[in-house]
Structures are given as structure tokens and as C-alpha cells.
Amino acid sequence: MPADPTPHGATASGAGTPPEQPPAQAWQSGDAPQRRAQAALRDLPWEVGVAKPDAAVVVDGVTRTFGGLTAVSVDHLEIQRGGITGLIGPNGAGKTTLFNLLTGFDQPNTGTWSFNGRPLGKLAPHQVARLGVVRTFQLTKALSRLTVLQNMLLGAQGQRGESFLRALVPGTWRTQEKENTEKAMDLLRRFKLDTKKDDFAGTLSGGQRKLLEMARALMSDPQVVMLDEPMAGVNPALTQSLLGHVKDLREQGMTVIFVEHDMDVVRDISDWVVVMAAGKIIAEGPPESISQNQAVVDAYLGAHHDAPLTVEEEDRVLAQAEQAIAREENADGDVLDSTPHRKGPTDE
């Protein structure tokens, strides 16, 4: 069901005139990437399946069923490159299942999806990650009996020491190991986990594990980062830190897709929002458009959440309920009457 369209040219919050192409590393000095992402999206109609100016991820006709339940049924979806796309919806809407499909952790019944024009179907999760699409999980996957630094080193790709024969010749991998360790420490300092580098990951708090998982994902230099409820279970002191790190991903030119239930968070960091309900996409648009969409409000709160029933509607609902109760009572009575009486020990 498409969202209520807006007149062509509606402006997303904070959007402005697209700036000139900045020099390399310009993300450090301002919010130019944010402005570019919003400028690319500001003139798009607020409708499901709308084409994006520069789509990094494209999904077509993807469905996933479990028995008789359809968990995901997405006709068409495009994710704008270099922006932050929020994926929202009530519990059971199919958000995590869609993440699993796009990253190779599950396979659909039908449909195709691609990254930079390259099909991702049938690829294993590690193959998807090598192409530049990485994800985090709602329940963190840190290896608790490895140290924080060891967890980070696991995220580096193309490690020469993983080869059995090369592992026997330290000279072939020692330099790369040193470079990976320096990179891991830089990321840990950025996420304020450097003092925990020698602690077992299992001793970290829930929020610190979220930070570790996000930092580990960046070890592979991804182009698309998919975050599944990064703020879930995180105390308020770390929430703002996580928000800042998510924004930084965009400032470094990455494409971010994240699942979140807190609408204040969604409005704060999203350039575009996609809404799912019952496995389908029911709305797309900038953050300010979502609260204006009746389909979204109904999906979260129900169609009558803010409109009391009229007297006639109340009478009709009560009458239907009374009829249903009467039918159940009659059915129960018929069953009892038609059940043959069996003699018991005391009936003799």
C-alpha cells in the first residue's frame, strides 16, 4: 500500500542545495555527506518502491515463507548510496528476516537482490561480506572467550596467516598482522574500547558489546553496513555514543541500513525511512513523512486508535459478540446432547 504522496519537490528535514564535490576526507570537517544524501532524496515522491538516484542495494520480488506464514514479501526496494536508511515496523514485520536474506544468512523462496549491480543470491554470508556488505545482530555475536582485540582481528579479511603452509613461515604474515593490529587499535580508540583490549569479550556490558560488534564490522572496510537494532538494551549513556558512531559511518561515505523501534532515534539520524508490516513495505519517505502516513499509524496502533466508535458501531460490535457467544453455547450443547452415555462402575 503506497504512502500518501507529497507534492513533487517536498524537502526533507535539513536538506539544502547540493554542495560542490568536497575534497577527500571532507567528512571530518562537517556534515557534507549528510547534506548530499538528503539532497539526493528530497525531490522523490513518498511512495513504495520509488527509484533512488544512486541505488547501492536493489531488491526485486523477494518472498520468504515459513510453512503457511509469509515473513517477507517485498516487490521492489532501493537503498540510496551514502545515506542512512531506517527500517522500521512493528514486531514480526519481517525486518530481521529481510536482513538475513540480504546478507546470505537465509535464502528466499523467490526474488533477486543485488549490490552495485552484482546479484547476491546463493552467496554465503562470508562471500557477501567480502563484497562489502556487512551486518551486526540484534543479539551480539562477540566471542566471549577471546579478548576484545582478538575479536577485532577476526574481522580483518585476506589474512595470509590463515593458510596452513604460510602460517609455518612467520615472515609471510607478520607485517600484515602488525598492520591489522594497528588498525584494530585505531578503531577501538575511536569506540572508546582501547582500555578493554585485553579483557575477555564476555566481560563487557551489553552496550560495550554493541560497540565491539560495530567496530569489528569496520575491520573489513565495508561499503554497506546493516545494523539490526543497535540501540536495543543499551543504557542511555551509551546510546548517544552509538548514535554518533552511526552518523560517522555516513560521514565516511558508507551506506547504512538500520532497524530501530525508537522513533526519536529514527528521526534524528535517518535520511530516508522504509516501513514494513506483515512482511510488506507499506511506506517510504523522509522521517517527517512517516508520522503523516495513515497506513503507518494503523500498522503500529490500529485503525481505531484515536477515533472512538460511534453508538451504532458499538451496538453492531456488541451484537456480533453476543451472536458469537450464543453460537458457541449452542454448539457446546449439541455436542453434549449427541455424546452417547457410557456406563460407569456406579451405573450398574
Protein Blocks (a to p, Z undefined) as FASTA:
>chain_A
ZZddddehiacehiacddddddehklmnmcklmmmmmmmmmmpccdehiacfbdfbdceh
iacdehjacfbdcfbdcddehiacddeddehilmmmmmmmmnopaccfbdcddeehiafe
hiafklmmmnopacddfbdcbdfkbcfklmmmmmpghiaklpmklmmmmklmmmmmmmmm
mmmmmmmmmnopmmmmmpcfklpcfklmmmmmmmmmmmnopabdcdehklgopafklmmm
mmmmmmmmmmnopacddddfblklmmmmpcbdcddeehiafbdcdfklmmmpmklmmmmn
opklmgccdfklmmmmmmmmmmmmmmmmmmmmmmmmmpccdddfklZZ
